[in-house]
């Protein structure tokens, strides 16, 4: 799938690297193939950028196929090329594409970056600029393909090709392109969560109550709704073994029928029986009522493992017509690795069926509401918990609470724009920057020997 995507991008890039586009956008990059003028010694229209500290400089060398960037003997060398482009129209969409060849590069997303520093006159619109999506790797070929919006006050842009820490490898920039294009369609999604805590109930009555909430979300026109954890257990006085069924099975069929009737995606927590294994599982049901995927709770508190509940060991991300979706369950939110893994796999929304809690901070102690907001902020994703203690919420990638039940029962929702890339004041758009600035080669301790409990 990755190879097909990369090849499709290459075809698109070759088709559009001409002086004029059918959509009216002229090529804005001068000398996008890095043709060399021998008299100048560097590709015309481009300027090298190098750090002030000479010992940390990459070498830049024009070659027949492009611009070669290396750091021989300097594993943490940096450097690249940049071009100032005039004639930018504020508010317009611009397509940026590039092709580079990477040799012996261990971490491509860390090593190669395309940065667009939008300017108003000579002042940066944002100090960090914006980063183009990529690279998508096809063997040694690194492809960039993205559409970015110029800020309303932008009138020019500094396009930078950045290489960081090649560690003995090399980057050959082959070509780069920038042109005005049609704005992509908005990716607006109506995302809902439920607050409902049955009491003195039965599993059968619980199913009726939760199906009513799905139907209510459907009548509101929502695209997807998140139910809570173990929806057939809460308020019934039963344990997971009493309500566990196979998945798919009668419970997913019942939820699926309501989802299909209202054309809505549903996330719900159930107890699963898989042979001799008892699992705490959340399911994803599509608009047609089909079981699309499931997630088994990985991190188990004592209350569950002492009952014999079996942990899961996978973190699936599901492709949907809404975007990339992931699920965690309750105690998983105590462990930051869960959301981080999902974000690295491309998840845009993480749904969290949760027994509790998402209380606001009390007595100076960080509680669940803050933790969920931080998980969203840390990873640049939407977080959607549905709980029994605290508040069911929709939280945006900057940690803002967009919807909360505020002590009430029912469906609570917000319309979100998944295509929006809102920057932090100084750092920039964290969803673009965070994965590049990770240092995975230093994280081996996460997989090392156990620390003595309490140490």
C-alpha positions as CSV (number, residue, x, y, z in Angstrom):
1,X,0.0,0.0,0.0
2,X,2.8,2.4,0.9
3,X,4.6,1.5,-2.4
4,X,1.4,2.2,-4.4
5,X,1.0,5.6,-2.6
6,X,4.5,6.6,-3.3
7,X,4.3,5.6,-7.0
8,X,1.0,7.5,-7.4
9,X,2.7,10.6,-5.9
10,X,5.7,10.2,-8.3
11,X,3.3,10.2,-11.3
12,X,1.5,13.2,-10.0
13,X,4.8,15.1,-9.4
14,X,6.2,14.3,-12.8
15,X,2.9,15.4,-14.4
16,X,2.8,18.7,-12.6
17,X,6.5,19.8,-12.8
18,X,5.9,22.0,-15.8
19,X,5.8,25.8,-16.2
20,X,2.0,26.0,-16.0
21,X,-0.8,23.9,-14.4
22,X,-4.2,23.3,-15.8
23,X,-5.7,24.7,-12.5
24,X,-4.1,28.1,-13.2
25,X,-1.1,27.8,-10.8
26,X,2.2,28.7,-12.3
27,X,5.4,27.1,-11.1
28,X,6.8,29.4,-8.4
29,X,10.1,27.6,-7.7
30,X,12.9,28.8,-9.9
31,X,15.3,26.1,-11.0
32,X,13.4,23.3,-9.2
33,X,15.7,20.7,-10.6
34,X,18.9,22.3,-9.3
35,X,20.5,22.9,-12.7
36,X,24.1,24.1,-12.1
37,X,25.6,27.3,-13.5
38,X,29.4,26.5,-13.4
39,X,30.2,30.2,-13.1
40,X,28.3,30.4,-9.8
41,X,29.3,27.1,-8.3
42,X,25.8,26.7,-6.8
43,X,22.4,26.1,-8.4
44,X,21.0,29.5,-9.5
45,X,18.1,30.9,-7.5
46,X,19.1,28.9,-4.5
47,X,21.2,29.9,-1.5
48,X,22.9,27.5,0.9
49,X,22.0,27.6,4.6
50,X,24.5,26.3,7.1
51,X,24.8,26.7,10.9
52,X,27.1,29.3,12.3
53,X,29.1,26.6,14.1
54,X,31.4,25.4,11.3
55,X,32.0,22.0,12.8
56,X,28.3,21.2,12.5
57,X,28.0,22.0,8.8
58,X,26.9,19.6,6.1
59,X,28.7,19.7,2.8
60,X,26.5,20.9,-0.2
61,X,27.6,19.7,-3.6
62,X,25.7,20.2,-6.9
63,X,25.8,17.1,-9.0
64,X,24.3,16.1,-12.3
65,X,21.1,14.8,-10.7
66,X,20.5,17.5,-8.1
67,X,21.9,18.9,-4.9
68,X,23.8,16.4,-2.7
69,X,23.9,17.0,1.1
70,X,26.3,15.0,3.2
71,X,28.0,15.1,6.6
72,X,31.1,13.0,6.4
73,X,32.7,12.5,9.8
74,X,30.0,14.7,11.4
75,X,27.0,12.6,12.5
76,X,25.2,15.7,13.8
77,X,25.8,18.0,10.9
78,X,23.0,20.1,9.4
79,X,22.5,22.1,6.3
80,X,20.5,22.6,3.1
81,X,19.2,25.1,0.6
82,X,16.6,27.8,0.5
83,X,14.8,30.1,-1.9
84,X,12.8,33.3,-1.4
85,X,9.6,33.2,-3.5
86,X,7.7,36.3,-4.2
87,X,4.1,36.7,-5.3
88,X,2.3,34.7,-2.6
89,X,-1.4,35.4,-2.2
90,X,-2.6,35.4,1.4
91,X,-5.2,32.8,2.1
92,X,-4.5,30.7,-1.0
93,X,-3.7,27.0,-1.1
94,X,-0.3,26.0,-2.4
95,X,0.8,22.6,-3.5
96,X,4.4,21.6,-2.5
97,X,6.0,18.5,-3.9
98,X,9.6,17.2,-3.9
99,X,11.7,14.1,-4.6
100,X,14.9,13.2,-2.8
101,X,17.1,10.2,-2.7
102,X,18.2,9.0,0.7
103,X,21.2,6.7,1.3
104,X,22.0,5.2,4.6
105,X,19.5,7.4,6.5
106,X,18.2,5.6,9.6
107,X,15.4,8.1,10.4
108,X,14.0,9.7,7.2
109,X,11.4,11.8,8.9
110,X,14.0,13.3,11.3
111,X,16.6,13.8,8.6
112,X,14.7,15.5,5.8
113,X,12.2,18.4,6.0
114,X,10.6,20.9,3.7
115,X,9.8,24.1,5.6
116,X,7.7,27.0,4.3
117,X,8.4,30.2,6.2
118,X,5.5,32.4,5.2
119,X,6.5,36.1,5.3
120,X,4.6,39.4,5.4
121,X,7.0,41.9,4.0
122,X,10.2,40.7,5.8
123,X,8.5,39.5,9.0
124,X,7.7,35.8,9.6
125,X,4.0,35.1,10.0
126,X,5.0,32.4,12.4
127,X,8.5,31.8,13.7
128,X,8.4,28.0,13.0
129,X,6.8,28.2,9.5
130,X,4.9,25.1,8.3
131,X,6.3,21.7,7.4
132,X,5.2,19.8,4.3
133,X,3.9,16.2,4.8
134,X,6.5,13.6,4.1
135,X,8.7,11.9,3.4
136,X,6.9,8.9,2.1
137,X,9.6,6.3,1.4
138,X,9.7,4.1,-1.7
139,X,13.0,2.3,-1.3
140,X,15.5,5.0,-1.2
141,X,13.2,7.6,-2.8
142,X,11.7,10.1,-0.5
143,X,8.5,11.8,-1.7
144,X,6.8,15.0,-0.3
145,X,3.3,15.9,-1.4
146,X,1.1,18.4,0.5
147,X,-1.2,21.4,0.2
148,X,-0.6,24.2,2.6
149,X,-2.5,27.5,3.1
150,X,-0.7,30.8,3.1
151,X,-1.6,33.0,6.1
152,X,-3.9,35.9,5.2
153,X,-1.2,38.5,5.5
154,X,1.5,36.5,3.7
155,X,3.0,38.0,0.5
156,X,6.1,35.8,0.0
157,X,7.6,32.5,1.3
158,X,11.0,31.2,2.1
159,X,11.1,27.6,1.0
160,X,13.8,25.6,2.9
161,X,15.1,22.1,2.2
162,X,16.6,20.9,5.4
163,X,18.9,18.0,6.2
164,X,19.6,17.1,9.8
165,X,22.0,14.6,11.2
166,X,22.7,12.4,8.2
167,X,25.0,10.2,10.4
168,X,27.2,9.1,7.6
169,X,24.4,9.0,5.0
170,X,23.5,11.3,2.2
171,X,20.5,13.2,0.8
172,X,20.2,14.0,-2.9
173,X,17.5,16.6,-3.5
174,X,16.3,15.9,-7.1
175,X,13.5,18.4,-7.6
176,X,11.0,20.6,-5.8
177,X,7.8,22.3,-6.9
178,X,5.4,24.9,-5.5
179,X,2.3,26.3,-7.2
180,X,-1.1,27.7,-6.3
181,X,-3.8,25.1,-6.4
182,X,-7.5,24.5,-5.5
183,X,-8.1,24.3,-1.8
184,X,-8.8,20.7,-0.7
185,X,-12.3,19.9,0.6
186,X,-12.9,20.5,4.3
187,X,-12.7,17.4,6.5
188,X,-15.4,18.3,8.9
189,X,-16.6,15.5,11.2
190,X,-19.3,15.6,13.8
191,X,-17.9,13.7,16.7
192,X,-20.0,12.7,19.7
193,X,-19.5,11.1,23.2
194,X,-22.1,9.8,25.7
195,X,-22.5,10.2,29.4
196,X,-24.8,7.6,30.8
197,X,-24.5,5.6,34.0
198,X,-27.3,3.1,34.5
199,X,-28.2,1.8,38.0
200,X,-30.2,-1.1,39.3
201,X,-30.3,-2.4,35.7
202,X,-29.7,-5.6,33.8
203,X,-27.5,-6.3,30.8
204,X,-30.5,-6.5,28.6
205,X,-31.8,-3.1,29.8
206,X,-28.4,-1.6,29.5
207,X,-28.3,-2.6,25.8
208,X,-31.6,-0.9,25.3
209,X,-30.4,2.3,27.0
210,X,-27.1,2.5,25.0
211,X,-28.9,1.8,21.7
212,X,-31.2,4.8,22.6
213,X,-28.1,6.9,22.9
214,X,-26.8,5.7,19.5
215,X,-30.1,6.6,17.9
216,X,-30.1,10.0,19.6
217,X,-26.6,10.7,18.1
218,X,-27.9,9.6,14.7
219,X,-30.8,12.0,14.9
220,X,-28.4,14.8,15.7
221,X,-26.6,14.0,12.4
222,X,-23.4,12.9,14.0
223,X,-20.8,10.9,12.1
224,X,-19.5,8.9,15.0
225,X,-20.3,8.4,18.7
226,X,-18.3,6.9,21.5
227,X,-20.0,4.8,24.2
228,X,-18.3,3.9,27.5
229,X,-16.4,0.9,28.8
230,X,-18.2,-2.4,29.6
231,X,-21.6,-1.0,28.7
232,X,-23.4,-4.2,29.7
233,X,-21.8,-4.4,33.1
234,X,-22.1,-1.0,34.6
235,X,-25.0,-0.7,37.1
236,X,-26.0,-4.3,36.8
237,X,-23.9,-5.9,39.6
238,X,-22.5,-8.5,37.2
239,X,-18.9,-9.2,36.3
240,X,-17.4,-9.5,32.8
241,X,-17.7,-13.3,32.8
242,X,-21.5,-13.0,33.1
243,X,-21.9,-10.8,30.0
244,X,-19.0,-11.9,27.8
245,X,-19.9,-13.0,24.2
246,X,-18.0,-13.7,21.0
247,X,-17.2,-10.7,18.8
248,X,-18.7,-10.6,16.3
249,X,-21.8,-11.8,18.0
250,X,-25.2,-10.8,19.3
251,X,-24.0,-7.6,21.0
252,X,-22.3,-6.2,17.9
253,X,-25.3,-7.3,15.8
254,X,-27.7,-5.3,18.1
255,X,-25.5,-2.2,18.1
256,X,-24.9,-2.6,14.3
257,X,-28.6,-2.6,13.6
258,X,-29.0,0.8,15.3
259,X,-25.8,2.2,13.6
260,X,-27.1,1.1,10.2
261,X,-30.5,2.6,10.8
262,X,-29.0,6.0,11.5
263,X,-25.9,5.8,9.3
264,X,-23.5,6.4,12.2
265,X,-20.1,5.0,13.3
266,X,-20.1,3.6,16.8
267,X,-17.3,2.9,19.3
268,X,-18.5,0.7,22.3
269,X,-16.9,-1.2,25.2
270,X,-17.9,-4.9,25.6
271,X,-16.8,-8.0,27.3
272,X,-15.4,-10.6,24.8
273,X,-15.2,-14.3,25.0
274,X,-12.6,-15.7,22.7
275,X,-12.2,-19.4,23.3
276,X,-10.9,-19.7,26.9
277,X,-9.9,-16.0,27.0
278,X,-11.9,-13.3,28.6
279,X,-11.1,-9.8,27.2
280,X,-12.1,-6.2,27.8
281,X,-12.7,-5.1,24.2
282,X,-14.0,-2.1,22.4
283,X,-15.5,-2.4,19.0
284,X,-15.8,-0.1,16.0
285,X,-19.0,-0.5,13.9
286,X,-19.4,1.4,10.6
287,X,-22.4,3.2,9.1
288,X,-23.7,0.0,7.6
289,X,-23.7,-1.7,10.9
290,X,-20.7,-3.9,10.2
291,X,-18.0,-4.7,12.7
292,X,-14.9,-2.9,11.2
293,X,-12.4,-3.5,14.0
294,X,-11.8,-4.2,17.7
295,X,-9.3,-3.3,20.3
296,X,-8.5,-5.3,23.4
297,X,-7.5,-3.4,26.5
298,X,-3.7,-3.8,27.0
299,X,-3.1,-2.3,30.4
300,X,-5.1,-4.0,33.1
301,X,-5.6,-2.8,36.7
302,X,-5.7,-5.2,39.6
303,X,-9.5,-5.4,39.5
304,X,-9.3,-7.0,36.1
305,X,-6.3,-9.2,36.0
306,X,-7.4,-10.7,39.4
307,X,-10.7,-11.7,37.7
308,X,-8.7,-13.5,35.0
309,X,-9.2,-10.9,32.2
310,X,-6.6,-11.3,29.5
311,X,-4.7,-8.3,28.2
312,X,-4.4,-7.4,24.5
313,X,-1.1,-6.7,22.8
314,X,-1.9,-4.7,19.7
315,X,-2.6,-1.0,18.9
316,X,-4.6,-1.0,15.7
317,X,-5.4,2.1,13.7
318,X,-8.5,1.9,11.6
319,X,-9.0,3.7,8.2
320,X,-12.5,5.1,7.9
321,X,-14.4,7.5,5.7
322,X,-13.9,10.0,8.5
323,X,-10.1,9.6,8.9
324,X,-7.7,7.4,10.9
325,X,-9.3,6.2,14.2
326,X,-7.8,4.5,17.2
327,X,-9.3,3.2,20.5
328,X,-7.9,2.9,24.0
329,X,-9.8,1.7,27.1
330,X,-9.8,3.3,30.6
331,X,-6.5,2.4,32.5
332,X,-4.6,2.7,29.2
333,X,-4.8,6.5,29.7
334,X,-2.3,6.2,32.6
335,X,0.4,5.2,30.1
336,X,1.6,7.9,27.7
337,X,3.0,5.3,25.3
338,X,-0.4,4.3,24.1
339,X,-1.4,7.7,22.6
340,X,2.2,8.2,21.3
341,X,2.1,4.9,19.4
342,X,-1.3,5.7,17.9
343,X,-0.1,9.2,16.8
344,X,3.0,7.7,15.2
345,X,0.8,5.3,13.3
346,X,-1.2,8.2,11.9
347,X,-4.3,8.2,14.2
348,X,-6.2,11.5,14.1
349,X,-8.9,10.7,16.7
350,X,-8.4,8.5,19.7
351,X,-11.7,7.3,21.3
352,X,-11.6,6.2,24.9
353,X,-14.4,4.1,26.5
354,X,-13.6,4.6,30.2
355,X,-15.2,3.6,33.5
356,X,-13.5,6.6,35.2
357,X,-12.3,9.2,35.8
358,X,-12.0,12.5,34.1
359,X,-12.5,14.8,37.2
360,X,-10.9,18.2,37.1
361,X,-7.8,18.7,39.2
362,X,-8.4,18.8,42.9
363,X,-6.2,19.9,45.8
364,X,-3.3,20.4,43.4
365,X,-3.4,16.8,42.2
366,X,-3.6,16.2,38.4
367,X,-6.8,14.3,37.6
368,X,-8.2,12.6,34.5
369,X,-9.4,15.7,32.7
370,X,-6.0,17.2,32.6
371,X,-4.3,13.9,31.6
372,X,-6.7,13.5,28.7
373,X,-6.0,17.1,27.6
374,X,-2.3,16.6,27.9
375,X,-2.4,13.3,25.9
376,X,-4.2,15.2,23.1
377,X,-1.7,18.1,23.3
378,X,1.4,15.8,23.5
379,X,0.4,13.9,20.3
380,X,-1.5,16.5,18.3
381,X,-4.7,14.3,18.2
382,X,-8.3,14.6,19.2
383,X,-9.2,12.7,22.3
384,X,-12.8,11.5,23.0
385,X,-13.4,9.8,26.3
386,X,-16.8,8.5,27.4
387,X,-16.9,7.9,31.1
388,X,-19.0,7.1,34.2
389,X,-17.1,9.3,36.6
390,X,-16.3,12.9,35.6
391,X,-17.1,14.3,32.2
392,X,-17.4,12.7,28.8
393,X,-15.6,15.1,26.4
394,X,-14.4,16.0,23.0
395,X,-10.8,17.4,23.2
396,X,-8.9,19.1,20.4
397,X,-5.2,18.7,19.5
398,X,-4.2,21.7,21.6
399,X,-6.0,20.3,24.6
400,X,-9.1,22.5,24.5
401,X,-12.4,20.9,25.6
402,X,-14.8,21.4,22.7
403,X,-17.7,19.5,24.3
404,X,-18.5,18.2,27.8
405,X,-21.6,16.8,29.4
406,X,-21.2,19.1,32.4
407,X,-23.0,16.8,34.8
408,X,-25.9,15.9,32.4
409,X,-26.8,12.6,30.7
410,X,-27.0,12.2,27.0
411,X,-25.0,12.8,23.8
412,X,-22.5,15.7,23.6
413,X,-20.7,16.6,20.4
414,X,-18.5,19.0,18.4
415,X,-17.8,19.4,14.7
416,X,-14.1,19.2,14.2
417,X,-11.9,20.0,11.1
418,X,-9.4,17.1,10.7
419,X,-7.5,19.0,8.0
420,X,-6.8,22.0,10.2
421,X,-3.1,22.5,11.3
422,X,-3.2,25.0,14.1
423,X,0.2,26.0,15.4
424,X,1.4,26.4,18.9
425,X,2.6,29.9,19.5
426,X,6.4,29.2,19.2
427,X,6.8,25.6,18.3
428,X,4.4,25.4,15.3
429,X,2.0,22.6,14.3
430,X,2.9,19.9,16.7
431,X,1.4,17.1,14.7
432,X,4.0,17.9,12.0
433,X,6.9,18.7,14.2
434,X,6.7,16.3,17.1
435,X,7.3,13.0,15.2
436,X,10.3,14.6,13.5
437,X,11.9,15.8,16.7
438,X,11.6,12.4,18.5
439,X,14.9,10.7,19.4
440,X,13.9,7.0,19.1
441,X,17.5,5.8,19.3
442,X,17.6,7.1,22.9
443,X,14.4,5.4,24.1
444,X,15.9,1.9,24.6
445,X,15.3,2.2,28.3
446,X,11.6,1.9,27.7
447,X,12.2,-1.7,26.7
448,X,14.9,-2.5,29.3
449,X,14.9,-4.4,32.5
450,X,12.1,-3.7,35.1
451,X,12.7,-1.1,37.6
452,X,12.2,-2.3,41.1
453,X,8.6,-1.3,42.1
454,X,8.6,1.8,44.3
455,X,12.2,2.7,43.5
